[in-house]
């Protein structure tokens, strides 16, 4: 894999993804990579939602009240 320096405004994630994009992956590996990235982002979103839920003191009963 080639090494290169990337200047801002790219984030560290963008720079790493650009390095990865220089590799030609078979479709099956590309699909696996997409799933890994989706799972990573889903877990971060769930963690953030859980933190907000706890911070606000929500409960299942409170959610039912809001939805009714």
Residue pairs with C-beta under 8 A, 6 or more apart in sequence:
1 19
1 22
1 23
2 19
2 22
4 19
6 14
6 15
6 18
10 18
20 33
25 33
